[in-house]
Amino acid sequence: MASAMLAANSQRYQGKVTIVTGGSAGIGFGVVSVFVQHGAKVVFCDLKSKEDEGKAKAVELNAKGPGECIFFCCDMTVESQIKDLIGFTVSQYGQIDCVVNNAGAHPPHKPIDDFSAEDLENLHRLNVTGYYLMSKYSLPHLRKTQGNIINNCSLVAQISQREAVPYVTTKGAVLSMTKALALDEAENNVRVNSFSPGNVLTPMWEQAAIASGNYDEAIEIGRNEQPMGRYGTIEECGLLCLFLATDATFCTGININITGGAELGYGRKTRKE
Ligand SMILES: NC(=O)c1ccc[n+]([C@@H]2O[C@H](COP(=O)([O-])OP(=O)(O)OC[C@H]3O[C@@H](n4cnc5c(N)ncnc54)[C@H](O)[C@@H]3O)[C@@H](O)[C@H]2O)c1
């Protein structure tokens, strides 16, 4: 993107130590890329299955600089691994300035009848408890640097989504957790904010399109859900996170939509006959 490239020369987050969860692909990778372009030192994690991809992408980003990044294996549903991720970052760089909670999942769309309590709890373990534990264990370090937490929420926390009750509840929890933590941590000068993507074309979105049975049609429908007539990009999400981390110094407890206007106006909301 032209704007990202122009801003890339300004190193807006030079030397700042940032952890991004789920950074091997999708929006997380967009955040890692933009932060490295702006001079940050980034530790990003992903599942063991994404280790090769993460390490290969780290080599590419480090070759370009001017910041740097390291891949670290961490399953965000495992508390001991979350502690290891934070311990590794502090041993490597001595501090933490920013945490971007991003790793999340969206199960295939189904009515509530077909989701068990276990399905709901397992999804909360990643989408909510993962964010919670990552925040809890990094806060002692963020208080020292007067750093900030950025939570990747979702537009569906506000407008909901068909046949996705478990996912929508997790994102509602993230929206509320952001405000509750922001309130508590303001006196420590730690800011806590969230951003809410609408449709950003990532591996997650593409998997959903494949699961629909008609990939091309699903992609076209998704594109037309935005008045702007396109999907958001992972780089645009990265730039929004950079704004929250660097410029938004009097903002805490806020949520910023990055949706191409998807929540605006009336549209047909009933099923076709
Ligand atoms: N893509 C969208 O349109 C969209 C919209 C709204 C919100 N979001 C949110 O953005 C975040 C990222 O979504 P995405 O579309 O980039 O997804 P994605 O699946 O393309 O990428 C997510 C990354 O997180 C990793 N991950 C998954 N489970 C993990 C775990 N247990 N531990 C560590 N890493 C794990 C995946 O391996 C992957 O690399 C999610 O929280 C999602 O809810 C996405």
PDBQT file of the ligand as one rigid body, heavy atoms in Angstrom, charges set to zero:
ROOT
HETATM    1  N1  LIG A 301     -10.413 -11.843   8.956  1.00  0.00    +0.000 N 
HETATM    2  C1  LIG A 301     -11.459 -11.148   9.350  1.00  0.00    +0.000 C 
HETATM    3  O1  LIG A 301     -12.261 -10.707   8.524  1.00  0.00    +0.000 OA
HETATM    4  C2  LIG A 301     -11.658 -10.866  10.825  1.00  0.00    +0.000 A 
HETATM    5  C3  LIG A 301     -12.751 -10.069  11.173  1.00  0.00    +0.000 A 
HETATM    6  C4  LIG A 301     -12.954  -9.757  12.509  1.00  0.00    +0.000 A 
HETATM    7  C5  LIG A 301     -12.082 -10.221  13.468  1.00  0.00    +0.000 A 
HETATM    8  N2  LIG A 301     -11.030 -11.011  13.103  1.00  0.00    +0.000 N 
HETATM    9  C6  LIG A 301     -10.135 -11.478  14.188  1.00  0.00    +0.000 C 
HETATM   10  O2  LIG A 301      -8.790 -11.300  13.792  1.00  0.00    +0.000 OA
HETATM   11  C7  LIG A 301      -7.981 -12.278  14.461  1.00  0.00    +0.000 C 
HETATM   12  C8  LIG A 301      -7.095 -12.935  13.412  1.00  0.00    +0.000 C 
HETATM   13  O3  LIG A 301      -7.939 -13.452  12.410  1.00  0.00    +0.000 OA
HETATM   14  P1  LIG A 301      -7.406 -13.804  10.945  1.00  0.00    +0.000 P 
HETATM   15  O4  LIG A 301      -8.559 -13.604  10.033  1.00  0.00    +0.000 OA
HETATM   16  O5  LIG A 301      -6.129 -13.131  10.690  1.00  0.00    +0.000 OA
HETATM   17  O6  LIG A 301      -7.199 -15.376  11.162  1.00  0.00    +0.000 OA
HETATM   18  P2  LIG A 301      -6.185 -16.411  10.488  1.00  0.00    +0.000 P 
HETATM   19  O7  LIG A 301      -6.713 -17.762  10.818  1.00  0.00    +0.000 OA
HETATM   20  O8  LIG A 301      -5.975 -16.051   9.071  1.00  0.00    +0.000 OA
HETATM   21  O9  LIG A 301      -4.847 -16.164  11.318  1.00  0.00    +0.000 OA
HETATM   22  C9  LIG A 301      -4.841 -16.417  12.725  1.00  0.00    +0.000 C 
HETATM   23  C10 LIG A 301      -3.491 -16.888  13.169  1.00  0.00    +0.000 C 
HETATM   24  O10 LIG A 301      -3.613 -17.264  14.561  1.00  0.00    +0.000 OA
HETATM   25  C11 LIG A 301      -3.037 -18.526  14.738  1.00  0.00    +0.000 C 
HETATM   26  N3  LIG A 301      -3.611 -19.271  15.860  1.00  0.00    +0.000 N 
HETATM   27  C12 LIG A 301      -4.786 -19.938  15.880  1.00  0.00    +0.000 A 
HETATM   28  N4  LIG A 301      -4.932 -20.570  17.047  1.00  0.00    +0.000 NA
HETATM   29  C13 LIG A 301      -3.830 -20.307  17.774  1.00  0.00    +0.000 A 
HETATM   30  C14 LIG A 301      -3.373 -20.699  19.060  1.00  0.00    +0.000 A 
HETATM   31  N5  LIG A 301      -4.095 -21.538  19.835  1.00  0.00    +0.000 N 
HETATM   32  N6  LIG A 301      -2.185 -20.243  19.500  1.00  0.00    +0.000 NA
HETATM   33  C15 LIG A 301      -1.426 -19.433  18.717  1.00  0.00    +0.000 A 
HETATM   34  N7  LIG A 301      -1.796 -19.031  17.491  1.00  0.00    +0.000 NA
HETATM   35  C16 LIG A 301      -2.982 -19.474  17.024  1.00  0.00    +0.000 A 
HETATM   36  C17 LIG A 301      -3.276 -19.252  13.415  1.00  0.00    +0.000 C 
HETATM   37  O11 LIG A 301      -2.415 -20.378  13.267  1.00  0.00    +0.000 OA
HETATM   38  C18 LIG A 301      -3.028 -18.146  12.409  1.00  0.00    +0.000 C 
HETATM   39  O12 LIG A 301      -1.680 -18.047  12.034  1.00  0.00    +0.000 OA
HETATM   40  C19 LIG A 301      -8.935 -13.223  15.167  1.00  0.00    +0.000 C 
HETATM   41  O13 LIG A 301      -9.003 -12.887  16.542  1.00  0.00    +0.000 OA
HETATM   42  C20 LIG A 301     -10.264 -12.957  14.479  1.00  0.00    +0.000 C 
HETATM   43  O14 LIG A 301     -11.352 -13.241  15.302  1.00  0.00    +0.000 OA
HETATM   44  C21 LIG A 301     -10.798 -11.347  11.809  1.00  0.00    +0.000 A 
ENDROOT
TORSDOF 0
